[in-house]
Amino acid sequence: MKSILLKLDDKLFSETEELIKAENISRLSYIKRAIDQYNKWQKKKMLEAQMAREVELLKQVNPDRDLIRDFETASLTDLQKHLDE
């Protein structure tokens, strides 16, 4: 396991402390959860961007409007399942 040194400005530290007390969890648990959630959010954004690029490629190669519509409206919930695995 790796350790890090984290410096926060006073306002962010105070807000975090309030939330930690309200949740009744340790500071370390709170920060680990926050990083985990942010990582998942970033991965989702990357997948969305990748899907958008692939839809554009599909438009160039295959003019099938139904197929393109399916890709454009694909559920990110299904993609999220892959992130959670």
Rosetta constraint file for C-alpha pairs under 8 A:
AtomPair CA 8 CA 12 HARMONIC 6.19 0.50
AtomPair CA 8 CA 13 HARMONIC 5.71 0.50
AtomPair CA 9 CA 13 HARMONIC 6.14 0.50
AtomPair CA 10 CA 14 HARMONIC 6.09 0.50
AtomPair CA 11 CA 15 HARMONIC 6.21 0.50
AtomPair CA 12 CA 16 HARMONIC 6.04 0.50
AtomPair CA 13 CA 17 HARMONIC 6.11 0.50
AtomPair CA 14 CA 18 HARMONIC 6.26 0.50
AtomPair CA 15 CA 19 HARMONIC 6.38 0.50
AtomPair CA 16 CA 20 HARMONIC 6.09 0.50
AtomPair CA 17 CA 21 HARMONIC 6.18 0.50
AtomPair CA 17 CA 27 HARMONIC 7.67 0.50
AtomPair CA 18 CA 22 HARMONIC 6.20 0.50
AtomPair CA 19 CA 23 HARMONIC 6.05 0.50
AtomPair CA 20 CA 24 HARMONIC 5.80 0.50
AtomPair CA 20 CA 25 HARMONIC 5.67 0.50
AtomPair CA 20 CA 26 HARMONIC 6.70 0.50
AtomPair CA 20 CA 27 HARMONIC 6.33 0.50
AtomPair CA 20 CA 30 HARMONIC 6.68 0.50
AtomPair CA 21 CA 25 HARMONIC 6.85 0.50
AtomPair CA 25 CA 29 HARMONIC 6.51 0.50
AtomPair CA 25 CA 30 HARMONIC 6.66 0.50
AtomPair CA 26 CA 30 HARMONIC 6.26 0.50
AtomPair CA 27 CA 31 HARMONIC 6.19 0.50
AtomPair CA 28 CA 32 HARMONIC 6.11 0.50
AtomPair CA 29 CA 33 HARMONIC 6.12 0.50
AtomPair CA 30 CA 34 HARMONIC 6.14 0.50
AtomPair CA 31 CA 35 HARMONIC 6.16 0.50
AtomPair CA 32 CA 36 HARMONIC 6.12 0.50
AtomPair CA 33 CA 37 HARMONIC 6.11 0.50
AtomPair CA 34 CA 38 HARMONIC 6.13 0.50
AtomPair CA 35 CA 39 HARMONIC 6.06 0.50
AtomPair CA 36 CA 40 HARMONIC 6.32 0.50
AtomPair CA 37 CA 41 HARMONIC 6.21 0.50
AtomPair CA 38 CA 42 HARMONIC 6.13 0.50
AtomPair CA 39 CA 43 HARMONIC 6.20 0.50
AtomPair CA 40 CA 44 HARMONIC 6.19 0.50
AtomPair CA 40 CA 83 HARMONIC 7.20 0.50
AtomPair CA 41 CA 45 HARMONIC 6.28 0.50
AtomPair CA 42 CA 46 HARMONIC 6.24 0.50
AtomPair CA 43 CA 47 HARMONIC 6.21 0.50
AtomPair CA 43 CA 83 HARMONIC 7.50 0.50
AtomPair CA 44 CA 48 HARMONIC 6.18 0.50
AtomPair CA 44 CA 76 HARMONIC 7.87 0.50
AtomPair CA 44 CA 79 HARMONIC 7.74 0.50
AtomPair CA 44 CA 80 HARMONIC 6.91 0.50
AtomPair CA 44 CA 83 HARMONIC 7.85 0.50
AtomPair CA 45 CA 49 HARMONIC 6.25 0.50
AtomPair CA 46 CA 50 HARMONIC 6.13 0.50
AtomPair CA 47 CA 51 HARMONIC 6.04 0.50
AtomPair CA 47 CA 79 HARMONIC 7.67 0.50
AtomPair CA 48 CA 52 HARMONIC 6.21 0.50
AtomPair CA 48 CA 76 HARMONIC 7.71 0.50
AtomPair CA 49 CA 53 HARMONIC 6.29 0.50
AtomPair CA 50 CA 54 HARMONIC 6.18 0.50
AtomPair CA 51 CA 55 HARMONIC 6.08 0.50
AtomPair CA 51 CA 71 HARMONIC 7.75 0.50
AtomPair CA 51 CA 72 HARMONIC 7.96 0.50
AtomPair CA 52 CA 56 HARMONIC 6.36 0.50
AtomPair CA 52 CA 72 HARMONIC 7.52 0.50
AtomPair CA 53 CA 57 HARMONIC 6.35 0.50
AtomPair CA 54 CA 58 HARMONIC 6.02 0.50
AtomPair CA 55 CA 59 HARMONIC 6.17 0.50
AtomPair CA 55 CA 68 HARMONIC 6.57 0.50
AtomPair CA 55 CA 71 HARMONIC 6.43 0.50
AtomPair CA 55 CA 72 HARMONIC 6.69 0.50
AtomPair CA 56 CA 60 HARMONIC 6.55 0.50
AtomPair CA 57 CA 61 HARMONIC 6.39 0.50
AtomPair CA 58 CA 62 HARMONIC 5.50 0.50
AtomPair CA 58 CA 63 HARMONIC 7.61 0.50
AtomPair CA 58 CA 68 HARMONIC 6.96 0.50
AtomPair CA 59 CA 63 HARMONIC 5.62 0.50
AtomPair CA 59 CA 64 HARMONIC 7.92 0.50
AtomPair CA 59 CA 68 HARMONIC 6.79 0.50
AtomPair CA 63 CA 68 HARMONIC 7.71 0.50
AtomPair CA 64 CA 68 HARMONIC 6.35 0.50
AtomPair CA 65 CA 69 HARMONIC 6.02 0.50
AtomPair CA 66 CA 70 HARMONIC 6.19 0.50
AtomPair CA 67 CA 71 HARMONIC 6.38 0.50
AtomPair CA 68 CA 72 HARMONIC 6.12 0.50
AtomPair CA 69 CA 73 HARMONIC 6.10 0.50
AtomPair CA 70 CA 74 HARMONIC 5.89 0.50
AtomPair CA 75 CA 79 HARMONIC 7.01 0.50
AtomPair CA 76 CA 80 HARMONIC 6.01 0.50
AtomPair CA 77 CA 81 HARMONIC 6.52 0.50
AtomPair CA 78 CA 82 HARMONIC 7.09 0.50
AtomPair CA 79 CA 83 HARMONIC 6.76 0.50
AtomPair CA 80 CA 84 HARMONIC 6.30 0.50
AtomPair CA 81 CA 85 HARMONIC 6.44 0.50
